[in-house]
Amino acid sequence: MEHQVFLPAPAEQLRTALADQARVARAVPGLQQDAGAEPITGRLKLRVGGHSVTYRGTAHVTPREDGGYAVEADAAEARGTGSVTFSLTLRLTDTEGGCTVTAEGTADATGRIAELPEETVTAAATRLLNRFLEALAANGDEQQTPPADADADADAETDVDADADADAGGDGDAVSGAGTPHPSVFETEVPPPSLDRGFTDTGDPPAEAAHARRTMIGRSAEEVDHAPPRGRYAPVPAPQTVAGSTALRWAAPAAALALASAIVVSRALRRRR
């Protein structure tokens, strides 16, 4: 892989940024750093074409004797058995209006990314490298450029503090000359509320309070006391006994007597025949 990119930042600024591992980690787009680990260690979601592969690994940036920087990384798929290792060399050259970064390196991959077309993988790696270098240059520019209004804000704060001290000194002289200090907020008397007026004198609550108490508390308590329980605690109704009338009570014996009489008469008639 060979790639060149122009950045609108001096080469010395990028060298300072590459020497700081924390700034390098912040410049990697989409890197989720692991807590308590090395700066450039964590999870990175790489989008290749229409596929997304998440890797977990670590990277190191070390300066070279020729003025360049060596970037070495080793990562494994978070949900698979594939892995990626690459070695990259960055060379910085000052140009008009910025610098040119030349990247050369090799990579070895297994797993899902190895099954994708080489052109697609190269385009995704180039896009990731461009975003990384642009973010690195932007972070370095923010670190080196102090806020324009910092000095003005500091001067304004100094003037405000001086004015406050002068006003405090003048107020102190006036108070000492008068000899009567201003009363504190906590010493101010608070008038009693209007709802309690007359209640402490008679010992009985006012009519409005008594009505509200009966309406909100007394009636609800009465309803709760007399309301039948529900649910599992509801009483079981006693079985109801059906009491027959006098006519029904004598109907069965009369019918039995009539039936017996009919049987006796029928037998008597048969004997006569």
Salt bridges, closest charged atoms under 4 A:
GLU12 OE1 - ARG15 NH1 3.79
ASP34 OD2 - ARG56 NH1 3.22
GLU38 OE1 - HIS60 NE2 3.57
ASP66 OD1 - ARG64 NE 3.33
ASP66 OD2 - ARG91 NE 3.99
GLU104 OE1 - ARG91 NH1 3.46
